[in-house]
């Protein structure tokens, strides 16, 4: 499509072309108008013009390699997003799985309507749906845009019918009553305030409650000053129902890892009564090359349940005959007192004594306060003012004012004697660089906070433990958002599975669980019950264990597609109320 082929809209054409000429290309353009106004045609003409090699004053050339590929809408830097259907035979409802049909549709008639496009699906659209742009599209697009341009000056994402997106997006400050009004807050069941400003998050919750009476308000707070009980802060003063505290969650997460040498992930249920520890099997380890049934022989008095063995990028539910291989990631569940088996499982890993923290920000200072009474601690902070402040707050920690990636500093501070090097600044690149440098210089194990998923994938083999703040904190949010009485949610390090603690309600008449043995539940293959906490008694799951009212069930969903099945399983019938 060329500008010259589109009737009218001359003013808009001049504006678009002028922006390219003057190198004033916005990161986003919204083409709005009534049906038949040519908004899609203009978007295609504009996209073509952006990457045309020999563009004129009024239009694309039509002959360069870029234009030739735009003739068929197959330019590698043109990403097409449009309304799709969830139909049989298509595994994931994303545009890539429908793109050939949509290209043909648009090339025949760029003025075609949504109904025209849906009609092309014909018999496949048995439900009569009009389609949507589903959440999987965002995941797919994020991966595409993480790569460099293939050949064009610009990467172009063209979204047709953005109003059909699953999520409605509104531009504005979340704490403004007018913005919440546009977002239809008065009809919302929940507000989740997770902006970069604590104050905006608190104000948003207060506005949501006081003006629109939103039943549940969740706020993310980062500043320690809002989190200390002694300072008299009360979340109810700001109409906050629940608080998500990333700094505290990340601090506790790293502390738990240090308490279980050799583990790359740990988390707790029922206030610590049940713990889950994930380890990578070493070639020289006691389980390597052996069946799980031999684990009992090796440690007969330890009551432990193996939930999953992650191998070849998928979770496998083991049995007694399963042979553990070097490199396997094994997820163990046990009571708190039985976690002593970790030292036996990883004989090469001694209890840490010397810990070095890189970064004196909110996470670094909070982590130091929790660890300094347990380990020999050193903290490195580049900012002189911050370093001085942290030194005044800590009791026994040695605070060093220097660059965390200074090779001479690490050498002078005997980095080879450090058991754990923890890079916890808010800069991914510095965390990665310093952790890798520390590892190369002899630090026994390294931990780095990395926000970007693309970075995590790149360095997962070079840094012992990569901590994702998103994965650590998302559980607190999911526990509030999910249906059923979910107490805790933890994402497994693999990212494709979850562990949940859910309370059982009802009785034998109103519940699908109460009074039944675990073997009678007919659970999907990717769902595993790990343990049941009854009052303060922990019972590792077995086929004959009967579920009772008020039980806390620790359940693992090894395929997130089955989460909805778990929620339905724990729901009670209407008679319960």
Helices and strands as residue ranges (DSSP letters): G 3-5, H 10-21, H 39-51, H 65-71, E 78-81, G 95-97, H 99-108, H 114-119, G 122-124, H 135-145, E 156-159, G 162-164, H 177-182, G 185-187, E 190-193, H 198-210, E 216-220, G 224-226, G 229-231, G 235-238, E 242-244, H 246-259, E 263-269, G 270-272, E 274-280, H 293-298, E 304-311, E 314-316, E 329-335, G 336-340, H 341-345, E 354-358, H 362-371, E 376-381, H 384-393, E 398-401, H 407-412, G 415-417, E 420-423, H 428-440, E 445-449, H 453-459, E 465-467, H 469-481, E 486-491, E 498-503, G 518-520, E 527-534, E 537-540, E 552-557, G 560-562, H 563-570, G 574-576
